[in-house]
Amino acid sequence: MIIDKYNRRVDKTNSLVCVGLDSEFAKLPEKFRQMENPQFEFNKWIIDQTAEFAACYKPNIAFYEARGDQGIKELKMTMEYLQKNYADIFTICDAKRGDIGNTNNGYITSILDWLGFDAITLHSYFGSESLKPFLDRDDKGLVILCRSSNPGAGELQDLVAQAMGLPLWRIIAEKTANEWNKNQNCMLMVGATYPEEMKIARSITGDMTILVPGVGAQGGDIKATVTAGLNDEKRGLIISSSRGIIFAADPAAEAKKMRDEINQYR
């Protein structure tokens, strides 16, 4: 199973930390912005600084697409650097894709095959028929958006479906766990800013791995997240911080601090 790669890295580093490579060009230090490949050089530096404490890296593709072909080139360079030097570290492309089946084949080719990510974030609004091309890839991980970390998440995610009497996010959690995970390649995304929902999601999904954004700059609490979301193997969480690590004065120290704080509650 693809999640075994993540679990091996967790055990090797004693870490559930995911470093979000959200390398927004305008926020890069000046010395990197003057380089030929600024996002790649910055990412390379961050990776080398934090790899000791990282179980996962998660670039948000928007920050690379914003720079056109140069940004995509530098994302590809970043992935090639990881594959060459840190091949055991799990990688997620935060792309939030999801469309009709034949369109999804294009996303699979570009993100999972050409760029070479281990996993991708997906929304399920088009239903299981749409997700099937991803679900069939048992060699790749699929992170289904369930309960996002943004303050306005409840506008749609809390809507109760009359037929089932449950909010939409819970229906997605149940479908992911009970219907879509036949190849054991599904994960959920549940924000750290909603620990009560995290607890419910864990009860629904068993030991399934959950990607957790919202720690750090978004205000999610690590203790509440770990307490609510840890699985029976003391793993099962990919706890992501982006700005709080990559734009810190000392990224290595921040990644270690986060790793150690998480481990206090494991």
Secondary structure, 3 states (H helix, E strand, C coil): CCHHHHHHHHHHHCCCEEECCCCCHHHCCHHHHCCCCHHHHHHHHHHHHHHHHCCEECCECHHHHCCHHHHHHHHHHHHHHHHHHCCCCEEEEEEEECCCHHHHHHHHHHHHHHCCCCEEEECCCCCHHHHHHHHCCCCCEEEEEEECCCCCCHHHHCCEECCCCEEHHHHHHHHHHHHHCCCCCEEEEECCCCHHHHHHHHHHHCCCCEEECCECCCCECHHHHHHHHCCCCCCCEEEEECHHHHCCCCHHHHHHHHHHHHHHCC
